[in-house]
Amino acid sequence: MNKIGNLILISENNNVKFGNLDFKEKKKLYFQSDIEPFRHSLKVMNSYDRWDSKKILIETKRISFYLNFVNTTVGQRDVPISLGQSSL
C-alpha cells in the first residue's frame, strides 16, 4: 500500500537490506541492526505484531495530522523536506 503510514525512516542501505521481507522479519532485523533510532520507527516497531491495511491507515492519519499541525504551526519553509524512507 503506497501511503505515508506505510513508511518508516531508515537509511537507504538498510532499506535495500530489508527489501520485500514480511513485517515480522523486518521487525527482527530492525532490532538486530545498527539502525538509527527514529522515534516514529521505534513506535511502529514496538506497537504492532502484524502490519496490515488497517494499521497503515491508522498511521497515515496520525502522520497526516502531525504534518498538518507542523505546517500550520511552524510553516512550510521550516519543515525539512529530505527524509529517507522505507515501506513496511
PDB file of N, CA, C and O in Angstrom:
ATOM      1  N   MET A   1       0.857  -1.173   0.000  1.00  0.00           N
ATOM      2  CA  MET A   1       0.000   0.000   0.000  1.00  0.00           C
ATOM      3  C   MET A   1       0.898   1.228   0.000  1.00  0.00           C
ATOM      4  O   MET A   1       1.774   1.363   0.854  1.00  0.00           O
ATOM      5  N   ASN A   2       0.684   2.106  -0.938  1.00  0.00           N
ATOM      6  CA  ASN A   2       1.516   3.289  -1.103  1.00  0.00           C
ATOM      7  C   ASN A   2       0.927   4.474  -0.327  1.00  0.00           C
ATOM      8  O   ASN A   2       0.297   5.358  -0.907  1.00  0.00           O
ATOM      9  N   LYS A   3       1.140   4.475   0.979  1.00  0.00           N
ATOM     10  CA  LYS A   3       0.657   5.529   1.883  1.00  0.00           C
ATOM     11  C   LYS A   3       1.794   5.934   2.801  1.00  0.00           C
ATOM     12  O   LYS A   3       2.686   5.135   3.084  1.00  0.00           O
ATOM     13  N   ILE A   4       1.764   7.175   3.267  1.00  0.00           N
ATOM     14  CA  ILE A   4       2.804   7.652   4.181  1.00  0.00           C
ATOM     15  C   ILE A   4       2.821   6.835   5.471  1.00  0.00           C
ATOM     16  O   ILE A   4       3.869   6.699   6.102  1.00  0.00           O
ATOM     17  N   GLY A   5       1.677   6.293   5.865  1.00  0.00           N
ATOM     18  CA  GLY A   5       1.609   5.476   7.063  1.00  0.00           C
ATOM     19  C   GLY A   5       2.285   4.122   6.919  1.00  0.00           C
ATOM     20  O   GLY A   5       2.418   3.382   7.894  1.00  0.00           O
ATOM     21  N   ASN A   6       2.715   3.793   5.698  1.00  0.00           N
ATOM     22  CA  ASN A   6       3.395   2.532   5.443  1.00  0.00           C
ATOM     23  C   ASN A   6       4.903   2.738   5.326  1.00  0.00           C
ATOM     24  O   ASN A   6       5.608   1.884   4.787  1.00  0.00           O
ATOM     25  N   LEU A   7       5.392   3.856   5.823  1.00  0.00           N
ATOM     26  CA  LEU A   7       6.812   4.187   5.732  1.00  0.00           C
ATOM     27  C   LEU A   7       7.412   4.400   7.118  1.00  0.00           C
ATOM     28  O   LEU A   7       6.741   4.871   8.036  1.00  0.00           O
ATOM     29  N   ILE A   8       8.688   4.046   7.251  1.00  0.00           N
ATOM     30  CA  ILE A   8       9.454   4.409   8.438  1.00  0.00           C
ATOM     31  C   ILE A   8      10.752   5.046   7.963  1.00  0.00           C
ATOM     32  O   ILE A   8      11.170   4.844   6.823  1.00  0.00           O
ATOM     33  N   LEU A   9      11.374   5.799   8.823  1.00  0.00           N
ATOM     34  CA  LEU A   9      12.622   6.470   8.468  1.00  0.00           C
ATOM     35  C   LEU A   9      13.806   5.563   8.768  1.00  0.00           C
ATOM     36  O   LEU A   9      14.077   5.240   9.924  1.00  0.00           O
ATOM     37  N   ILE A  10      14.507   5.158   7.718  1.00  0.00           N
ATOM     38  CA  ILE A  10      15.739   4.390   7.850  1.00  0.00           C
ATOM     39  C   ILE A  10      16.666   4.802   6.718  1.00  0.00           C
ATOM     40  O   ILE A  10      16.242   5.457   5.766  1.00  0.00           O
ATOM     41  N   SER A  11      17.907   4.425   6.822  1.00  0.00           N
ATOM     42  CA  SER A  11      18.869   4.776   5.778  1.00  0.00           C
ATOM     43  C   SER A  11      18.586   3.988   4.505  1.00  0.00           C
ATOM     44  O   SER A  11      17.920   2.953   4.539  1.00  0.00           O
ATOM     45  N   GLU A  12      19.090   4.480   3.398  1.00  0.00           N
ATOM     46  CA  GLU A  12      18.906   3.809   2.113  1.00  0.00           C
ATOM     47  C   GLU A  12      19.511   2.403   2.122  1.00  0.00           C
ATOM     48  O   GLU A  12      18.924   1.470   1.575  1.00  0.00           O
ATOM     49  N   ASN A  13      20.687   2.252   2.746  1.00  0.00           N
ATOM     50  CA  ASN A  13      21.331   0.939   2.820  1.00  0.00           C
ATOM     51  C   ASN A  13      20.460  -0.079   3.554  1.00  0.00           C
ATOM     52  O   ASN A  13      20.321  -1.219   3.111  1.00  0.00           O
ATOM     53  N   ASN A  14      19.878   0.335   4.672  1.00  0.00           N
ATOM     54  CA  ASN A  14      19.006  -0.574   5.420  1.00  0.00           C
ATOM     55  C   ASN A  14      17.713  -0.855   4.665  1.00  0.00           C
ATOM     56  O   ASN A  14      17.170  -1.956   4.747  1.00  0.00           O
ATOM     57  N   ASN A  15      17.227   0.124   3.941  1.00  0.00           N
ATOM     58  CA  ASN A  15      16.036  -0.075   3.129  1.00  0.00           C
ATOM     59  C   ASN A  15      16.278  -1.178   2.101  1.00  0.00           C
ATOM     60  O   ASN A  15      15.421  -2.037   1.891  1.00  0.00           O
ATOM     61  N   VAL A  16      17.449  -1.150   1.461  1.00  0.00           N
ATOM     62  CA  VAL A  16      17.812  -2.176   0.480  1.00  0.00           C
ATOM     63  C   VAL A  16      17.937  -3.534   1.171  1.00  0.00           C
ATOM     64  O   VAL A  16      17.483  -4.548   0.641  1.00  0.00           O
ATOM     65  N   LYS A  17      18.551  -3.551   2.350  1.00  0.00           N
ATOM     66  CA  LYS A  17      18.751  -4.801   3.090  1.00  0.00           C
ATOM     67  C   LYS A  17      17.410  -5.429   3.488  1.00  0.00           C
ATOM     68  O   LYS A  17      17.263  -6.650   3.429  1.00  0.00           O
ATOM     69  N   PHE A  18      16.446  -4.623   3.886  1.00  0.00           N
ATOM     70  CA  PHE A  18      15.142  -5.132   4.309  1.00  0.00           C
ATOM     71  C   PHE A  18      14.313  -5.600   3.121  1.00  0.00           C
ATOM     72  O   PHE A  18      13.560  -6.568   3.226  1.00  0.00           O
ATOM     73  N   GLY A  19      14.452  -4.914   1.994  1.00  0.00           N
ATOM     74  CA  GLY A  19      13.763  -5.315   0.766  1.00  0.00           C
ATOM     75  C   GLY A  19      12.287  -5.577   0.960  1.00  0.00           C
ATOM     76  O   GLY A  19      11.574  -4.775   1.562  1.00  0.00           O
ATOM     77  N   ASN A  20      11.836  -6.706   0.444  1.00  0.00           N
ATOM     78  CA  ASN A  20      10.419  -7.071   0.488  1.00  0.00           C
ATOM     79  C   ASN A  20      10.122  -8.154   1.522  1.00  0.00           C
ATOM     80  O   ASN A  20       9.205  -8.954   1.342  1.00  0.00           O
ATOM     81  N   LEU A  21      10.890  -8.176   2.591  1.00  0.00           N
ATOM     82  CA  LEU A  21      10.626  -9.140   3.661  1.00  0.00           C
ATOM     83  C   LEU A  21       9.284  -8.843   4.312  1.00  0.00           C
ATOM     84  O   LEU A  21       8.792  -7.718   4.233  1.00  0.00           O
ATOM     85  N   ASP A  22       8.686  -9.843   4.954  1.00  0.00           N
ATOM     86  CA  ASP A  22       7.439  -9.574   5.648  1.00  0.00           C
ATOM     87  C   ASP A  22       7.722  -8.785   6.932  1.00  0.00           C
ATOM     88  O   ASP A  22       8.871  -8.660   7.356  1.00  0.00           O
ATOM     89  N   PHE A  23       6.670  -8.265   7.534  1.00  0.00           N
ATOM     90  CA  PHE A  23       6.806  -7.360   8.675  1.00  0.00           C
ATOM     91  C   PHE A  23       7.573  -7.987   9.832  1.00  0.00           C
ATOM     92  O   PHE A  23       8.428  -7.333  10.430  1.00  0.00           O
ATOM     93  N   LYS A  24       7.277  -9.258  10.160  1.00  0.00           N
ATOM     94  CA  LYS A  24       7.957  -9.897  11.295  1.00  0.00           C
ATOM     95  C   LYS A  24       9.460  -9.989  11.066  1.00  0.00           C
ATOM     96  O   LYS A  24      10.240  -9.772  11.993  1.00  0.00           O
ATOM     97  N   GLU A  25       9.874 -10.308   9.840  1.00  0.00           N
ATOM     98  CA  GLU A  25      11.303 -10.376   9.524  1.00  0.00           C
ATOM     99  C   GLU A  25      11.949  -8.992   9.562  1.00  0.00           C
ATOM    100  O   GLU A  25      13.061  -8.837  10.067  1.00  0.00           O
ATOM    101  N   LYS A  26      11.254  -7.989   9.029  1.00  0.00           N
ATOM    102  CA  LYS A  26      11.777  -6.618   9.072  1.00  0.00           C
ATOM    103  C   LYS A  26      11.925  -6.138  10.512  1.00  0.00           C
ATOM    104  O   LYS A  26      12.907  -5.484  10.864  1.00  0.00           O
ATOM    105  N   LYS A  27      10.931  -6.473  11.342  1.00  0.00           N
ATOM    106  CA  LYS A  27      10.964  -6.071  12.754  1.00  0.00           C
ATOM    107  C   LYS A  27      12.160  -6.710  13.450  1.00  0.00           C
ATOM    108  O   LYS A  27      12.871  -6.050  14.206  1.00  0.00           O
ATOM    109  N   LYS A  28      12.378  -7.995  13.193  1.00  0.00           N
ATOM    110  CA  LYS A  28      13.508  -8.711  13.777  1.00  0.00           C
ATOM    111  C   LYS A  28      14.829  -8.069  13.340  1.00  0.00           C
ATOM    112  O   LYS A  28      15.699  -7.814  14.172  1.00  0.00           O
ATOM    113  N   LEU A  29      14.978  -7.812  12.056  1.00  0.00           N
ATOM    114  CA  LEU A  29      16.197  -7.182  11.540  1.00  0.00           C
ATOM    115  C   LEU A  29      16.392  -5.772  12.101  1.00  0.00           C
ATOM    116  O   LEU A  29      17.511  -5.352  12.395  1.00  0.00           O
ATOM    117  N   TYR A  30      15.276  -5.056  12.241  1.00  0.00           N
ATOM    118  CA  TYR A  30      15.338  -3.683  12.744  1.00  0.00           C
ATOM    119  C   TYR A  30      16.018  -3.633  14.107  1.00  0.00           C
ATOM    120  O   TYR A  30      16.883  -2.791  14.346  1.00  0.00           O
ATOM    121  N   PHE A  31      15.624  -4.539  14.998  1.00  0.00           N
ATOM    122  CA  PHE A  31      16.174  -4.518  16.347  1.00  0.00           C
ATOM    123  C   PHE A  31      17.536  -5.188  16.456  1.00  0.00           C
ATOM    124  O   PHE A  31      18.231  -5.001  17.454  1.00  0.00           O
ATOM    125  N   GLN A  32      17.930  -5.963  15.451  1.00  0.00           N
ATOM    126  CA  GLN A  32      19.246  -6.593  15.442  1.00  0.00           C
ATOM    127  C   GLN A  32      20.288  -5.727  14.734  1.00  0.00           C
ATOM    128  O   GLN A  32      21.486  -5.975  14.869  1.00  0.00           O
ATOM    129  N   SER A  33      19.856  -4.734  13.994  1.00  0.00           N
ATOM    130  CA  SER A  33      20.757  -3.905  13.197  1.00  0.00           C
ATOM    131  C   SER A  33      21.162  -2.646  13.950  1.00  0.00           C
ATOM    132  O   SER A  33      20.567  -2.288  14.967  1.00  0.00           O
ATOM    133  N   ASP A  34      22.167  -1.998  13.437  1.00  0.00           N
ATOM    134  CA  ASP A  34      22.588  -0.697  13.977  1.00  0.00           C
ATOM    135  C   ASP A  34      21.831   0.412  13.256  1.00  0.00           C
ATOM    136  O   ASP A  34      22.422   1.260  12.586  1.00  0.00           O
ATOM    137  N   ILE A  35      20.536   0.386  13.407  1.00  0.00           N
ATOM    138  CA  ILE A  35      19.686   1.352  12.717  1.00  0.00           C
ATOM    139  C   ILE A  35      19.487   2.573  13.592  1.00  0.00           C
ATOM    140  O   ILE A  35      19.401   2.480  14.817  1.00  0.00           O
ATOM    141  N   GLU A  36      19.417   3.717  12.934  1.00  0.00           N
ATOM    142  CA  GLU A  36      19.180   4.974  13.632  1.00  0.00           C
ATOM    143  C   GLU A  36      17.848   4.870  14.376  1.00  0.00           C
ATOM    144  O   GLU A  36      16.852   4.480  13.767  1.00  0.00           O
ATOM    145  N   PRO A  37      17.793   5.198  15.649  1.00  0.00           N
ATOM    146  CA  PRO A  37      16.573   5.037  16.439  1.00  0.00           C
ATOM    147  C   PRO A  37      15.597   6.207  16.268  1.00  0.00           C
ATOM    148  O   PRO A  37      15.395   6.989  17.197  1.00  0.00           O
ATOM    149  N   PHE A  38      14.991   6.326  15.078  1.00  0.00           N
ATOM    150  CA  PHE A  38      13.984   7.358  14.870  1.00  0.00           C
ATOM    151  C   PHE A  38      12.774   7.046  15.742  1.00  0.00           C
ATOM    152  O   PHE A  38      12.323   5.903  15.813  1.00  0.00           O
ATOM    153  N   ARG A  39      12.269   8.050  16.388  1.00  0.00           N
ATOM    154  CA  ARG A  39      11.171   7.874  17.339  1.00  0.00           C
ATOM    155  C   ARG A  39       9.948   7.208  16.691  1.00  0.00           C
ATOM    156  O   ARG A  39       9.365   6.289  17.266  1.00  0.00           O
ATOM    157  N   HIS A  40       9.568   7.664  15.513  1.00  0.00           N
ATOM    158  CA  HIS A  40       8.397   7.081  14.846  1.00  0.00           C
ATOM    159  C   HIS A  40       8.640   5.618  14.488  1.00  0.00           C
ATOM    160  O   HIS A  40       7.754   4.780  14.659  1.00  0.00           O
ATOM    161  N   SER A  41       9.817   5.313  14.000  1.00  0.00           N
ATOM    162  CA  SER A  41      10.141   3.935  13.619  1.00  0.00           C
ATOM    163  C   SER A  41      10.071   3.017  14.835  1.00  0.00           C
ATOM    164  O   SER A  41       9.525   1.917  14.756  1.00  0.00           O
ATOM    165  N   LEU A  42      10.619   3.464  15.949  1.00  0.00           N
ATOM    166  CA  LEU A  42      10.556   2.670  17.178  1.00  0.00           C
ATOM    167  C   LEU A  42       9.120   2.464  17.636  1.00  0.00           C
ATOM    168  O   LEU A  42       8.753   1.369  18.061  1.00  0.00           O
ATOM    169  N   LYS A  43       8.313   3.505  17.552  1.00  0.00           N
ATOM    170  CA  LYS A  43       6.911   3.401  17.954  1.00  0.00           C
ATOM    171  C   LYS A  43       6.195   2.354  17.115  1.00  0.00           C
ATOM    172  O   LYS A  43       5.481   1.506  17.651  1.00  0.00           O
ATOM    173  N   VAL A  44       6.384   2.409  15.803  1.00  0.00           N
ATOM    174  CA  VAL A  44       5.723   1.452  14.918  1.00  0.00           C
ATOM    175  C   VAL A  44       6.183   0.040  15.219  1.00  0.00           C
ATOM    176  O   VAL A  44       5.363  -0.866  15.370  1.00  0.00           O
ATOM    177  N   MET A  45       7.485  -0.151  15.306  1.00  0.00           N
ATOM    178  CA  MET A  45       8.018  -1.494  15.523  1.00  0.00           C
ATOM    179  C   MET A  45       7.618  -2.067  16.887  1.00  0.00           C
ATOM    180  O   MET A  45       7.432  -3.277  17.018  1.00  0.00           O
ATOM    181  N   ASN A  46       7.485  -1.218  17.889  1.00  0.00           N
ATOM    182  CA  ASN A  46       7.115  -1.685  19.230  1.00  0.00           C
ATOM    183  C   ASN A  46       5.607  -1.828  19.423  1.00  0.00           C
ATOM    184  O   ASN A  46       5.164  -2.522  20.338  1.00  0.00           O
ATOM    185  N   SER A  47       4.822  -1.182  18.576  1.00  0.00           N
ATOM    186  CA  SER A  47       3.370  -1.161  18.771  1.00  0.00           C
ATOM    187  C   SER A  47       2.621  -2.298  18.094  1.00  0.00           C
ATOM    188  O   SER A  47       1.516  -2.648  18.508  1.00  0.00           O
ATOM    189  N   TYR A  48       3.207  -2.869  17.067  1.00  0.00           N
ATOM    190  CA  TYR A  48       2.456  -3.835  16.263  1.00  0.00           C
ATOM    191  C   TYR A  48       3.192  -5.158  16.126  1.00  0.00           C
ATOM    192  O   TYR A  48       4.414  -5.199  15.984  1.00  0.00           O
ATOM    193  N   ASP A  49       2.417  -6.245  16.171  1.00  0.00           N
ATOM    194  CA  ASP A  49       2.943  -7.570  15.875  1.00  0.00           C
ATOM    195  C   ASP A  49       2.680  -7.926  14.414  1.00  0.00           C
ATOM    196  O   ASP A  49       3.424  -8.695  13.805  1.00  0.00           O
ATOM    197  N   ARG A  50       1.615  -7.356  13.867  1.00  0.00           N
ATOM    198  CA  ARG A  50       1.262  -7.559  12.466  1.00  0.00           C
ATOM    199  C   ARG A  50       1.140  -6.208  11.793  1.00  0.00           C
ATOM    200  O   ARG A  50       0.899  -5.197  12.453  1.00  0.00           O
ATOM    201  N   TRP A  51       1.307  -6.189  10.483  1.00  0.00           N
ATOM    202  CA  TRP A  51       1.203  -4.949   9.717  1.00  0.00           C
ATOM    203  C   TRP A  51       0.221  -5.189   8.592  1.00  0.00           C
ATOM    204  O   TRP A  51       0.486  -5.999   7.704  1.00  0.00           O
ATOM    205  N   ASP A  52      -0.915  -4.495   8.612  1.00  0.00           N
ATOM    206  CA  ASP A  52      -1.936  -4.695   7.592  1.00  0.00           C
ATOM    207  C   ASP A  52      -2.518  -3.349   7.182  1.00  0.00           C
ATOM    208  O   ASP A  52      -2.111  -2.307   7.696  1.00  0.00           O
ATOM    209  N   SER A  53      -3.466  -3.375   6.261  1.00  0.00           N
ATOM    210  CA  SER A  53      -4.006  -2.128   5.713  1.00  0.00           C
ATOM    211  C   SER A  53      -4.683  -1.269   6.783  1.00  0.00           C
ATOM    212  O   SER A  53      -4.637  -0.042   6.694  1.00  0.00           O
ATOM    213  N   LYS A  54      -5.305  -1.874   7.781  1.00  0.00           N
ATOM    214  CA  LYS A  54      -5.941  -1.100   8.862  1.00  0.00           C
ATOM    215  C   LYS A  54      -4.894  -0.303   9.651  1.00  0.00           C
ATOM    216  O   LYS A  54      -5.095   0.875   9.947  1.00  0.00           O
ATOM    217  N   LYS A  55      -3.788  -0.950   9.984  1.00  0.00           N
ATOM    218  CA  LYS A  55      -2.728  -0.270  10.738  1.00  0.00           C
ATOM    219  C   LYS A  55      -2.050   0.805   9.887  1.00  0.00           C
ATOM    220  O   LYS A  55      -1.664   1.856  10.398  1.00  0.00           O
ATOM    221  N   ILE A  56      -1.908   0.536   8.596  1.00  0.00           N
ATOM    222  CA  ILE A  56      -1.323   1.532   7.693  1.00  0.00           C
ATOM    223  C   ILE A  56      -2.195   2.779   7.656  1.00  0.00           C
ATOM    224  O   ILE A  56      -1.675   3.894   7.690  1.00  0.00           O
ATOM    225  N   LEU A  57      -3.503   2.609   7.588  1.00  0.00           N
ATOM    226  CA  LEU A  57      -4.407   3.768   7.563  1.00  0.00           C
ATOM    227  C   LEU A  57      -4.378   4.525   8.885  1.00  0.00           C
ATOM    228  O   LEU A  57      -4.459   5.753   8.893  1.00  0.00           O
ATOM    229  N   ILE A  58      -4.264   3.813  10.001  1.00  0.00           N
ATOM    230  CA  ILE A  58      -4.146   4.470  11.307  1.00  0.00           C
ATOM    231  C   ILE A  58      -2.890   5.342  11.339  1.00  0.00           C
ATOM    232  O   ILE A  58      -2.942   6.504  11.741  1.00  0.00           O
ATOM    233  N   GLU A  59      -1.759   4.769  10.910  1.00  0.00           N
ATOM    234  CA  GLU A  59      -0.502   5.523  10.889  1.00  0.00           C
ATOM    235  C   GLU A  59      -0.553   6.683   9.903  1.00  0.00           C
ATOM    236  O   GLU A  59      -0.005   7.752  10.170  1.00  0.00           O
ATOM    237  N   THR A  60      -1.212   6.474   8.757  1.00  0.00           N
ATOM    238  CA  THR A  60      -1.346   7.540   7.762  1.00  0.00           C
ATOM    239  C   THR A  60      -2.095   8.726   8.352  1.00  0.00           C
ATOM    240  O   THR A  60      -1.680   9.872   8.177  1.00  0.00           O
ATOM    241  N   LYS A  61      -3.191   8.462   9.047  1.00  0.00           N
ATOM    242  CA  LYS A  61      -3.964   9.540   9.674  1.00  0.00           C
ATOM    243  C   LYS A  61      -3.151  10.244  10.756  1.00  0.00           C
ATOM    244  O   LYS A  61      -3.181  11.471  10.859  1.00  0.00           O
ATOM    245  N   ARG A  62      -2.426   9.469  11.561  1.00  0.00           N
ATOM    246  CA  ARG A  62      -1.629  10.059  12.635  1.00  0.00           C
ATOM    247  C   ARG A  62      -0.528  10.952  12.064  1.00  0.00           C
ATOM    248  O   ARG A  62      -0.321  12.064  12.550  1.00  0.00           O
ATOM    249  N   ILE A  63       0.171  10.480  11.050  1.00  0.00           N
ATOM    250  CA  ILE A  63       1.256  11.258  10.445  1.00  0.00           C
ATOM    251  C   ILE A  63       0.698  12.484   9.736  1.00  0.00           C
ATOM    252  O   ILE A  63       1.272  13.569   9.828  1.00  0.00           O
ATOM    253  N   SER A  64      -0.413  12.321   9.031  1.00  0.00           N
ATOM    254  CA  SER A  64      -1.036  13.456   8.341  1.00  0.00           C
ATOM    255  C   SER A  64      -1.450  14.539   9.325  1.00  0.00           C
ATOM    256  O   SER A  64      -1.267  15.728   9.063  1.00  0.00           O
ATOM    257  N   PHE A  65      -2.012  14.122  10.468  1.00  0.00           N
ATOM    258  CA  PHE A  65      -2.395  15.075  11.499  1.00  0.00           C
ATOM    259  C   PHE A  65      -1.167  15.838  11.995  1.00  0.00           C
ATOM    260  O   PHE A  65      -1.203  17.061  12.129  1.00  0.00           O
ATOM    261  N   TYR A  66      -0.080  15.111  12.266  1.00  0.00           N
ATOM    262  CA  TYR A  66       1.150  15.733  12.738  1.00  0.00           C
ATOM    263  C   TYR A  66       1.708  16.705  11.702  1.00  0.00           C
ATOM    264  O   TYR A  66       2.067  17.832  12.042  1.00  0.00           O
ATOM    265  N   LEU A  67       1.782  16.279  10.446  1.00  0.00           N
ATOM    266  CA  LEU A  67       2.326  17.148   9.396  1.00  0.00           C
ATOM    267  C   LEU A  67       1.470  18.392   9.208  1.00  0.00           C
ATOM    268  O   LEU A  67       2.001  19.479   8.978  1.00  0.00           O
ATOM    269  N   ASN A  68       0.143  18.245   9.303  1.00  0.00           N
ATOM    270  CA  ASN A  68      -0.737  19.397   9.207  1.00  0.00           C
ATOM    271  C   ASN A  68      -0.501  20.349  10.376  1.00  0.00           C
ATOM    272  O   ASN A  68      -0.483  21.566  10.191  1.00  0.00           O
ATOM    273  N   PHE A  69      -0.322  19.806  11.570  1.00  0.00           N
ATOM    274  CA  PHE A  69      -0.040  20.624  12.749  1.00  0.00           C
ATOM    275  C   PHE A  69       1.267  21.396  12.571  1.00  0.00           C
ATOM    276  O   PHE A  69       1.326  22.597  12.834  1.00  0.00           O
ATOM    277  N   VAL A  70       2.304  20.704  12.128  1.00  0.00           N
ATOM    278  CA  VAL A  70       3.594  21.361  11.917  1.00  0.00           C
ATOM    279  C   VAL A  70       3.469  22.433  10.846  1.00  0.00           C
ATOM    280  O   VAL A  70       4.002  23.532  11.004  1.00  0.00           O
ATOM    281  N   ASN A  71       2.777  22.127   9.767  1.00  0.00           N
ATOM    282  CA  ASN A  71       2.627  23.078   8.678  1.00  0.00           C
ATOM    283  C   ASN A  71       1.895  24.338   9.122  1.00  0.00           C
ATOM    284  O   ASN A  71       2.286  25.444   8.747  1.00  0.00           O
ATOM    285  N   THR A  72       0.850  24.187   9.909  1.00  0.00           N
ATOM    286  CA  THR A  72       0.084  25.354  10.333  1.00  0.00           C
ATOM    287  C   THR A  72       0.739  26.092  11.498  1.00  0.00           C
ATOM    288  O   THR A  72       0.531  27.293  11.669  1.00  0.00           O
ATOM    289  N   THR A  73       1.530  25.375  12.299  1.00  0.00           N
ATOM    290  CA  THR A  73       2.182  25.985  13.453  1.00  0.00           C
ATOM    291  C   THR A  73       3.526  26.608  13.099  1.00  0.00           C
ATOM    292  O   THR A  73       3.810  27.748  13.465  1.00  0.00           O
ATOM    293  N   VAL A  74       4.342  25.856  12.391  1.00  0.00           N
ATOM    294  CA  VAL A  74       5.697  26.295  12.081  1.00  0.00           C
ATOM    295  C   VAL A  74       5.767  26.970  10.717  1.00  0.00           C
ATOM    296  O   VAL A  74       6.491  27.951  10.548  1.00  0.00           O
ATOM    297  N   GLY A  75       5.036  26.463   9.763  1.00  0.00           N
ATOM    298  CA  GLY A  75       5.091  26.975   8.401  1.00  0.00           C
ATOM    299  C   GLY A  75       5.918  26.063   7.527  1.00  0.00           C
ATOM    300  O   GLY A  75       6.880  25.450   7.991  1.00  0.00           O
ATOM    301  N   GLN A  76       5.549  25.971   6.271  1.00  0.00           N
ATOM    302  CA  GLN A  76       6.194  25.047   5.344  1.00  0.00           C
ATOM    303  C   GLN A  76       7.683  25.287   5.177  1.00  0.00           C
ATOM    304  O   GLN A  76       8.430  24.322   5.015  1.00  0.00           O
ATOM    305  N   ARG A  77       8.138  26.497   5.208  1.00  0.00           N
ATOM    306  CA  ARG A  77       9.546  26.773   4.912  1.00  0.00           C
ATOM    307  C   ARG A  77      10.493  26.234   5.991  1.00  0.00           C
ATOM    308  O   ARG A  77      11.691  26.098   5.744  1.00  0.00           O
ATOM    309  N   ASP A  78       9.965  25.924   7.191  1.00  0.00           N
ATOM    310  CA  ASP A  78      10.808  25.448   8.277  1.00  0.00           C
ATOM    311  C   ASP A  78      10.794  23.925   8.436  1.00  0.00           C
ATOM    312  O   ASP A  78      11.477  23.396   9.313  1.00  0.00           O
ATOM    313  N   VAL A  79      10.035  23.220   7.611  1.00  0.00           N
ATOM    314  CA  VAL A  79       9.923  21.769   7.730  1.00  0.00           C
ATOM    315  C   VAL A  79      10.939  21.112   6.798  1.00  0.00           C
ATOM    316  O   VAL A  79      10.966  21.433   5.610  1.00  0.00           O
ATOM    317  N   PRO A  80      11.781  20.195   7.303  1.00  0.00           N
ATOM    318  CA  PRO A  80      12.761  19.533   6.436  1.00  0.00           C
ATOM    319  C   PRO A  80      12.069  18.698   5.374  1.00  0.00           C
ATOM    320  O   PRO A  80      11.069  18.036   5.650  1.00  0.00           O
ATOM    321  N   ILE A  81      12.600  18.730   4.157  1.00  0.00           N
ATOM    322  CA  ILE A  81      11.996  18.037   3.046  1.00  0.00           C
ATOM    323  C   ILE A  81      12.650  16.685   2.792  1.00  0.00           C
ATOM    324  O   ILE A  81      11.953  15.725   2.465  1.00  0.00           O
ATOM    325  N   SER A  82      13.957  16.582   2.932  1.00  0.00           N
ATOM    326  CA  SER A  82      14.675  15.379   2.568  1.00  0.00           C
ATOM    327  C   SER A  82      14.658  14.365   3.694  1.00  0.00           C
ATOM    328  O   SER A  82      15.329  14.550   4.710  1.00  0.00           O
ATOM    329  N   LEU A  83      13.891  13.286   3.522  1.00  0.00           N
ATOM    330  CA  LEU A  83      13.786  12.237   4.525  1.00  0.00           C
ATOM    331  C   LEU A  83      13.986  10.884   3.858  1.00  0.00           C
ATOM    332  O   LEU A  83      13.401  10.615   2.809  1.00  0.00           O
ATOM    333  N   GLY A  84      14.817  10.025   4.467  1.00  0.00           N
ATOM    334  CA  GLY A  84      14.929   8.664   3.975  1.00  0.00           C
ATOM    335  C   GLY A  84      13.685   7.912   4.338  1.00  0.00           C
ATOM    336  O   GLY A  84      13.054   8.244   5.342  1.00  0.00           O
ATOM    337  N   GLN A  85      13.288   6.900   3.567  1.00  0.00           N
ATOM    338  CA  GLN A  85      12.059   6.202   3.860  1.00  0.00           C
ATOM    339  C   GLN A  85      12.127   4.749   3.434  1.00  0.00           C
ATOM    340  O   GLN A  85      12.892   4.380   2.544  1.00  0.00           O
ATOM    341  N   SER A  86      11.332   3.949   4.071  1.00  0.00           N
ATOM    342  CA  SER A  86      11.223   2.528   3.735  1.00  0.00           C
ATOM    343  C   SER A  86       9.799   2.102   3.961  1.00  0.00           C
ATOM    344  O   SER A  86       9.201   2.468   4.972  1.00  0.00           O
ATOM    345  N   SER A  87       9.238   1.337   3.048  1.00  0.00           N
ATOM    346  CA  SER A  87       7.885   0.829   3.288  1.00  0.00           C
ATOM    347  C   SER A  87       7.980  -0.426   4.130  1.00  0.00           C
ATOM    348  O   SER A  87       8.898  -1.231   3.979  1.00  0.00           O
ATOM    349  N   LEU A  88       7.026  -0.573   5.007  1.00  0.00           N
ATOM    350  CA  LEU A  88       6.970  -1.728   5.895  1.00  0.00           C
ATOM    351  C   LEU A  88       6.368  -2.818   5.142  1.00  0.00           C
ATOM    352  O   LEU A  88       6.205  -3.918   5.671  1.00  0.00           O
TER     353      LEU A  88
END
